[in-house]
Amino acid sequence: MSGIGLIIAFVIAIIVMIFAISKLKIHPFLSIMGVSLILGFVAGIPLVDIKNSDGTVVKGLANVIGAGFSGTFTSIGIVIILGALIGTILEVTGAAFKLADMVIKLVGKKHPDVAMLIMGWVVSIPVFCDSGFVILNPIRKALVKRTRASSVAMTLCLSAGLYVSHVFIPPTPGPIAAANTLGIGNNLLLVMGLGALVSIPALIAGYFYARFIGKKVKAGDEADSEAVNGEVVKTYEQIVAEYKRLPNGFLSLSPIIIPIILMGVGSISAMAGWTGTARTVAAFLGTPIIALAVGTLFGVWILADTKKLNKFYELTNDTLKTVGPILFVTAAGGVLGKVIAVSGMVQFITSNASLLQTVGIFFPFILAAILKSAQGSSTVAITTTAGIVAPLLGVLGLSSPVMSALTVMAIGAGAMTVSHANDSYFWVVTNFGALTPQQGYKTQTMLTLVEGLASIAGIFVLSLILH
């Protein structure tokens, strides 16, 4: 099959995949793999390798699927595992709480909503947004009681900060996987930098919407509520006391900041034309896998400092269980991208590229938003969209490193638009924020819409400047 028929088959395949995940409740890994296999059949990819008369070999469908799957694991698997392990260590040792405490001291107690926004943004860089909300929610409740601020505004500021870094900034698995799929996996520092920059309009928009809706919606744990679902609201001091002793600020920050510094030095060494041993060492330590491995060593230091080193095996085992599904879904997205790449669809689109060229950076945003809204998972939306968009970067005019990084941002913006009832994070925010589902749609769902639209607007402006 070729031409417009292949495009129609692709659209149908995506619809089937969304239906299988969202309605039939088939696991995303099986859904994406099944759709990839069927699309490969329909596209006419040969079942076995075929050797042409000129000696070139056309890979069979089984080998195409294997190449897409193994290629993703080879390049990104270890990075995802180490990033998740760092997040788990920060969570268990209280280092994530220490980071939050530092933010509160920086911003001041008179601006608790800003503190929650920034603290969520910082903590969710290494920690999943769902876990981050659970970790920081006791602080939110204590601050609501202490400052008598709007509980809804505080909930949404925390949610907004967590969600922004979750979809934009590595070492969160989604952005890492997307960067790798789009060919810039070795330039994570660029992705991190643009992720931080793109976060600004989303954080500002999220903050003002939280303040606005906080005046109109009242949660069950407002300042005059002493207990929620039978749980007595703890004071800030009680929460700190439960950890017995928090690690110091530098140690808490080191698993995040050290890898960033190492990757930065690696990039500088390449741009500055370093030579000899200095260049070799900088390039080695600046590789994402090695940089995050060093960050993990600092995490082990935190475990030793907090007398929890005996839990390291258990934490590693739990982390592997957590990231396993993410790795497999990411690899399945790589399979779909590989099938698309060899199907002939890219060549057809390239020859009829005028429409896509006009859509440009909005194409990955729209596709990711459709996938996110349909099936709920931001990570699935990010990895799947990246696999689909990767073969089309040249057609879309997004093939340079900077534009590829902005494409990762556009995919992330789409993957937060919107969080509703089919998203686990929606239920985490509403349940822990003492909101009803109806209130959740007015607050969390609308918040993610505002953040997503603000983000893509900022990304579009950056694309005009940096193109």
KAPEWO-V982337 format. One record per pair of residues at least 12 apart in sequence whose C-alpha atoms are under 8 Angstrom apart, sorted by the first residue. I is the first residue (numbers start at 1). GAP is how many residues later the second one is. Records with the same first field share a line. If there is no record, write none. Layout:
# KAPEWO-V982337
I->GAP  GAP
This chain:
# KAPEWO-V982337
1->41  42  43
2->41  342  343  346
3->342  345
6->36  37  339
7->338
9->30  33
10->29
13->22  26
14->21
16->19
17->14  15  18
18->353  356  357
21->354
22->352  353  354  400
28->301  352
29->296  299  300  303
32->297  300  301  304
33->299  302  303
35->301
36->299  300  303
37->24  28
39->300
40->21  299  303
41->20
43->300  301
44->299
45->15  16  297  298
46->12  13  14  15
47->13  14  15
48->12  13  14  15
49->14
64->271  274  275
65->270  273  274
66->269
67->268  271
68->263  264  266  267  268  269  270  271
69->262  263  265  266
70->261
71->260  263
72->108  109  258  259  262
73->254  258
75->105  110
76->100  101  104  109
77->250
78->211
79->92  97  209  210  213
80->91  92  93  96  243  247
81->238  239  242
82->207  210  211  214
83->43  88  89  90  209
84->42  43  87  88  89  235  239
85->211  230  231  234
86->40  41  169  209  210  213
87->39  40  41
88->39  227  231
89->210  211  213  214  226
90->37  162  209
91->36  44
93->150  153  154  209  210  213  215
94->149  152  153
95->151  152  157  158  207
96->27  39  156
97->38  39
98->148  149  150  151  154
99->20  23  24  150  153  154
100->19  20  22  23  36
102->147
103->12  15  16
104->12  15
109->38
110->37
112->31  35  37  42
113->36  40  41  44  45  94
114->43  93
116->24  38  41  42  45
117->40  41  42  43  44  45  86  90
118->40  43
119->39  42
120->12  13  16  37  38  39  40  41  42
121->37  39  40  41  42  43  44
122->39  40  43
123->39
124->37  38  39  41  42  48
125->40  41  44  45  46  47
126->44  45  46  130
127->45
128->38  44
129->30  33  34  37  296
130->294  295  298
132->30
133->25  26  29  295  296
134->294  298
137->295  296
138->95  96  101
139->97  100
140->14  15  18
141->80  92  93
142->91  92  93  94
143->93
144->78  79
145->77  78  79  88  90
146->77  89
148->74  75  76
149->74
150->64  65  68  72  73
151->63  67  68  70  71  72  282
152->58  61  62  65  66  67  70  281  291
153->57  58  59  60  61  62
154->56
155->274  278
156->50  51  54  287  288  291
157->49  50  53
159->270  285
160->43  46  47  287  288  291
161->42
163->253
164->35  38  39
165->30  31  34
167->211  212  242  245  246  248  249
168->24  27  28  30  31  240  241  244  245
169->22  23  26  27
170->18  21  22
173->153  206
174->204  205  206  208  209
175->207  233  237
176->12
177->153  206
178->204  205  208  209  230
179->12  225  226  229
181->153  205  206  209
182->204  205  207  208  222  226
183->221
184->217  220  221
186->101  102
187->80
188->75  100
189->71  74  75  78
190->212  215
191->214  215  217
194->211  212  215
195->214
198->211  257  260  261
199->256
201->250  253  254  257
202->248  249  250  252  253
203->248
205->245  246  249
206->241  242  244  245
209->238  241
210->233  237
213->230
217->222
219->214  215  216
220->213  214  215
221->212  213
228->206
245->61
246->60
247->55  58  59
251->47  51
252->50
254->41  44  45
255->37  39  40  41  42  43  44
256->39
258->33  36  37
259->27  29  32  33  35  36
260->31
262->20  23  24  29
263->22  23  24  25  28
264->22
265->17  21
266->13  16  17  18  19  20  21
267->16  19
269->13  14
270->13
300->12
326->53
329->51  54
330->50  53  54
332->52
333->50  51  52  53  54
334->49  50  53
335->52
336->48  51  52
337->47  49  50  51  52  53  54
338->49
340->48  51
341->50
346->45  46
349->46
350->45
353->42  43
356->39  40
357->38  39  40
359->37
360->36  37  38
361->35  37  45  46  49  99  102
362->48  94  98
364->21  22  25  43  46  47  50
365->45  46  47  48  49  50  91
366->48
367->18  44  47
368->13  14  17  43  44  45  46  47
369->12  44  45  46  47  48  49
370->44
371->14  44
372->42  43  44  45  46  47
373->44  45  46  47
374->48
375->47  48
376->43  44  45  46  47  48
377->38  46  47
378->34  37  38
379->36
381->34
382->29  30  33
385->26
386->22  25
402->64  65
403->60  63  64
406->53  57
409->50
410->45  46  49
413->38  39  40  42  43
414->38  42
416->32  33  35  36
417->31  32  34  35  36
418->27  28  30  31  34
419->25  26  29
420->20  21  24  25
426->14  18  19
429->15
430->14
